[in-house]
Amino acid sequence: MEMAEEVYEKKILDKISDKVIDGIAWLMDKVRKGWKRRNKARIDEWKLMAYAFNRSPPGLIGFTLILIFLALAVIGPYIAPFSYDLPLTAFDSTAKLAPPGKVVTIKPGQLAEFLHVKPGNYTLLLGSDDYGRDLYSRILYGARVSLVVAILIMIVGPWIGIAIGLVAGYYGGKVDEALMRFTDIFLAFPGLILAIAFSAVFPDRIREFLAANPAVRDFLLALFALKPQHAGAMASLISVVVALWLVWWPGYARLTRGLVLSARENVYVEAARALGVPTRWILLRHIFPNILGPILVYLTLDFGGVILTEAGLSFLGLGAVPPIADWGRIINDGSAYFPNAWWLIFYPGLMILLTVLGFNLIGDTLRDVLDPKTRRSIEFKIKKKASGGK
Amino acid sequence: MANLRRFIIRRLITFIPTLIGVTFIVFIIAAVIPANPARVWAGGQKASPQVIKKLEEEYHLKGNLLERYYWLIYKLFTNQIVSPRTHHYVWEDLAYRFPVTLQLTIIAFIYILLLGIPLGIVAALKRDSWIDTTIRILALIGVSTPVFWLAYLLIFLFFTQLHWITLAGTPVPPYSITGVPLIDALLKLDFKTLGQILSRYSLPGFILGFMGIGVTARIVRNSFLDAMSADFVEYAKARGLKKLRIYRHVLRNALVPVVTVLGLMFGGLLGGAPITERIFGLPGIGNYMLQSIYQYDYLALTGAVFFIALIYLTANLVVDILYAFIDPRVRY
């Protein structure tokens, strides 16, 4: 029996996703010779997942929302009309708490030059806050802050849990018992409240650390698109990051442990053990790559939750400190002028909602796509009747 | 049942180390604040050194951390700790604030039960229809919405525009039976107080329950679908049972996992909702913790953490025991 190339009814999106996946495969092949040949089945599976994803409207909406968010976070600070801390009241006293659509005139002069603003008429798209700072600009900067905070949390926090889960799952016995009881301690308590307690005590230490390590400080300032004089304010933001590192891992420890427990029963693990491969090597080279898939998916899904939690902490006054433009903090500061200056709450909150919703929509769709049952049904649906029909 | 008793004892044994673990972690974190808390309590920069010294001695601020932790827990247990911020005993503070959080949780839970479960069942019965999709999207929006944002939008609608709710005070009836105004008013059928409580708590309760409604609907839907594809349903259909009877069996089976999730949710909500309580100015446990943190009052903070962990762990335990009663298949 001949295995013909499977033919699918492809839409334009499918062709794009094919190209992207082929590109990734090409890159992997460059890095490691023969990768493409060895992983042909996997590449085809990925393409199929992409087709399934392309056929889910919620997933596509989520994907669009996230693309917009990422674009804003990357280029936002460059396209913002003003800096995040520029008080427009210095030029125009009516710019304080200006409603959306208000036009502000900046007259040429020494002040404009000193603050690096081009003179002219500006329409404040989303209004301004109590210092006369342009809300539209601050929301653009806020996208950067949200993204960087989420990434900083995600590149450390979950990995603590993953490491604990790997060790606990593989060694089992007393090690497992001890590590899981430790995890239980953290699970026995609402994460948000623990994070609140943590984030209140770190800022001073982080300020000292940043002062002692100017290279780290400058790197972080560049990441957050902040001015050097706001390094002190950044310390509070970093303290939230550290606090969330400490509470964002127990779920991952549980997840990884479960995955390791099933992965270590595989024949290749047994073979490696029989060959006398060191445990560390088995864990990192044989087990870890095979459980990485679900972990990475879970990490992506979790981004929305991280952004929401960080915004909540900032809203409580524990994260970003003014003048840093953080969505949660803008709402906190704006709440003093509610309901008159409704825009200070409405727009940043809407941004949080759309961003988090985007991640959750993608996550929800991915869960379907990764379920082999739904995937097969979609596969059948889109397969051309090439073999049977024509 | 002998097994159940053994299970409860085993759970109680792990209970205590967990409790100590949580409080110790929070204590360590809070106690090593670089700023001198005594200075903050005594009134900041212009505090007199004598007062600071006295506070340091009174609250055992110097010395070995382990010893200080033991001192604090011992004093908390014997109710000898006076919060330097509120000047009340910490347990009294907590006892005063707990009814607020409890009422908030009860009302949030009513929303979750009344909206989440029916929505989930409808979604399961109309699987893959537009109703199912809508409920799915609603659930996703529920977990994606920043509650502090939603709270302000609804305050704008119901308070500023419609004047349906109140945002100040905490209604307390002149009598006290259980100490929780909501339950007291219900027992006495005092509709005036009940109305006051509802107009004060209904919106915060909704905000607090908002995320849970969607989550519950999803869980109910999935567990309902699981139960409907079970063998006994097939058998019941083959026997020609009426649809309604079959649904009754399905519901009983489907609610088993739901009870677990709801129980944990209840325990979590009882731990205080700092964001909701802050927005609505409710003096609950969450708000108390926030204030303690802002004022470096780590004594009250550790006390509150102890209290919350106790509640949360008890809720977990109760859920586990309940599980054995509603699902006879569970054996310990």
Interface residues (C-beta under 8 A of the other chain):
Chain A: P58 R181 F182 D184 I185 A188 F189 P190 L192 I193 L194 I196 A197 F198 A200 V201 D204 R205 G304 L308 A311 G312 F315 L316 G317 L318 G328 I331 N332 S335 F338 P339 W342 I345 F346 P348 G349 L350 I352 L353 V356 L357 F359 N360 L361 D364
Chain B: T14 P17 T18 G21 V22 I25 V26 I29 A30 V32 I33 P34 A35 R136 I137 L140 I141 V143 S144 T145 P146 V147 F148 W149 L150 Y152 L153 I155 F156 T160 G268 G271 G272 P274 I275 R278 I279 G286 M289 L290 I293 Y294 L301 V305 I308 A309 Y312 L313 N316
